[in-house]
Amino acid sequence: MAVVAYERAKSATLSAALSSYATGTPIVIAVGPEGGLTAEEVESARELGAHIVSLGPTILRTETAAAALLAQRRSRSVGVKGMFEGAGR
């Protein structure tokens, strides 16, 4: 499964894209450079089967977008409670 974060994605979210895949499915996450991906890059990814997703109305820095996507993916695979087990030890 491949996911591309795109600031002009209509309404698809990572959660919606992941909902049709089993937990543990390998995932490739792509985040564009500062300034964003071009429409042609996004269309090429879509043609190759990538899910184009939105991270919401706020434009995030590249490193923040990647962290946000990974956190969403992890919360789905272990649950929010599991993300914090053992924290602070």
DACORSUL-V117785 format. One record per helix or strand of 3 or more residues. SS is the DSSP state (h for helix, s for strand). FROM is the first residue (numbers start at 1). LEN is the number of residues. If there is no record, write none. Layout:
SS & FROM & LEN
SS & FROM & LEN
//
This chain:
s & 2 & 4
h & 14 & 5
s & 28 & 4
h & 39 & 9
s & 51 & 3
h & 62 & 22
//
